[in-house]
Amino acid sequence: MTDSTPAAAADQEVRITRVFDAPRERVFRAWTDPDEVTAWYGPEAFDTPRERIHIDLRVGGRYELTMVQPGGAEFAIGYEILELVEPELIVLRSDPMPEVGMHQPTVTRVELHDLGGRTRMTLTDGPYVESVHAEAGWNAAFDKLAALVGG
């Protein structure tokens, strides 16, 4: 299930809601354990090597990883952890990435809601000048996340 909210062209936010057939703690672990993140983070055909994932899981800590595209192109992504409430909330502020046209940070908010053994995850991410690539990338990654945890 995907829910996208349109916004003004200069201030777009991606909003995606998914339900996973896994407890909230399991989905939280998939977001926060590097051994789990390596299995799902990034669009289809991208790899996120375990040795390129570093997570200092605390408010003020860093969430850093590098996605590798077929052919070897690398995309390093870094976030500061702004909020963390285990197992229900992760809020990350990205580092600017001018090399891909992102001159301002974005804020990624991941809310995990307990549905009695299942989990409703709502992600908001932005603002973006154009959100279409971010939304497609997140959806592809969440397909891999669903395969990992169930759903």
C-alpha positions in Angstrom: 0.0 0.0 0.0 1.5 3.3 -1.0 0.2 6.8 -0.2 1.8 9.7 -2.0 0.9 13.3 -1.1 1.4 15.9 -3.9 3.0 19.2 -2.9 4.3 22.4 -4.5 7.1 21.8 -7.0 9.7 23.6 -4.9 8.8 21.9 -1.7 7.8 18.3 -2.4 7.7 15.6 0.3 7.6 11.9 -0.2 5.0 10.1 1.9 4.8 6.3 1.8 2.8 4.0 4.0 3.4 0.2 4.1 2.1 -2.6 6.2 4.6 -5.4 7.0 3.7 -8.9 8.3 6.2 -8.5 11.1 6.2 -7.1 14.6 7.3 -3.5 15.1 10.5 -4.5 16.8 11.5 -6.6 13.8 11.0 -3.7 11.4 12.8 -1.3 13.7 15.8 -3.7 13.8 15.8 -3.8 10.0 16.2 0.0 10.0 18.9 0.1 12.7 21.1 -3.0 12.5 23.7 -2.7 9.8 23.5 -6.5 9.2 19.8 -6.0 8.3 20.2 -2.6 6.4 22.6 -4.2 4.0 19.8 -6.6 2.8 17.3 -3.9 1.8 18.6 -0.3 1.6 18.6 1.2 -1.8 16.7 0.9 -5.1 16.6 -2.4 -7.1 20.0 -3.4 -8.5 21.8 -1.3 -6.0 23.9 -2.9 -3.2 24.7 -1.4 0.1 27.7 -3.3 1.3 27.8 -4.1 5.0 31.3 -2.7 5.5 30.0 0.6 4.1 27.2 1.0 6.7 27.9 2.8 10.0 25.2 3.5 12.5 25.7 5.3 15.8 22.2 4.7 17.2 21.6 7.6 19.5 20.2 11.1 19.2 23.1 13.2 17.7 24.6 10.0 16.3 25.3 9.3 12.6 23.6 7.0 10.1 25.9 6.6 7.1 26.0 4.2 4.2 27.1 3.9 0.6 25.0 2.5 -2.1 26.8 0.9 -5.1 25.2 0.9 -8.5 25.9 -1.9 -11.1 29.0 -0.6 -12.9 30.5 0.7 -9.7 29.0 4.2 -9.3 28.8 5.0 -5.5 26.4 7.2 -3.6 27.4 8.0 -0.1 24.6 9.1 2.2 24.9 10.6 5.6 22.4 11.5 8.2 22.3 12.9 11.7 19.9 11.2 14.0 17.5 13.9 15.3 15.0 11.7 17.2 15.0 8.1 18.2 12.2 6.3 20.1 12.8 2.6 20.1 10.9 0.8 18.4 8.5 3.5 17.1 10.3 6.5 15.6 13.5 7.4 13.7 14.1 10.9 12.4 17.1 11.6 10.3 18.5 14.8 8.7 20.5 14.2 5.5 23.8 15.8 4.7 23.5 18.0 1.6 24.5 16.1 -1.6 25.3 18.8 -4.2 26.8 16.2 -6.5 23.3 14.9 -7.1 21.5 18.3 -7.0 20.5 18.2 -3.3 21.9 21.4 -1.9 19.8 21.4 1.2 19.3 18.7 3.8 16.1 16.6 3.8 14.4 15.2 6.9 13.4 11.5 6.8 10.8 10.5 9.4 10.0 6.8 9.9 7.0 6.0 12.2 6.3 2.4 13.1 2.9 1.6 14.4 2.1 -1.7 16.2 -0.8 -3.5 14.5 -0.8 -6.6 16.8 2.0 -8.6 15.2 2.0 -6.5 12.1 3.6 -3.0 11.5 2.3 0.0 9.7 5.3 2.1 8.6 4.9 5.7 7.5 7.9 7.4 5.9 8.0 11.1 5.1 11.0 12.5 3.4 11.8 15.9 2.0 11.6 18.6 1.0 12.8 17.8 -2.6 12.7 20.0 -5.7 11.5 16.8 -7.5 10.4 13.9 -5.4 9.8 11.4 -8.2 13.3 9.8 -7.9 13.2 9.7 -4.1 9.7 8.1 -4.1 10.7 5.4 -6.6 13.9 4.7 -4.8 12.1 4.3 -1.4 9.4 2.1 -2.9 12.0 -0.2 -4.5 13.9 -0.4 -1.2 10.7 -1.1 0.7 9.9 -4.0 -1.6 13.2 -5.5 -0.5 12.4 -4.7 3.1 9.1 -6.5 2.8 10.9 -9.5 1.4 13.3 -9.4 4.4 10.8 -9.0 7.3 7.5 -10.2 5.7 4.8 -8.2 4.0 
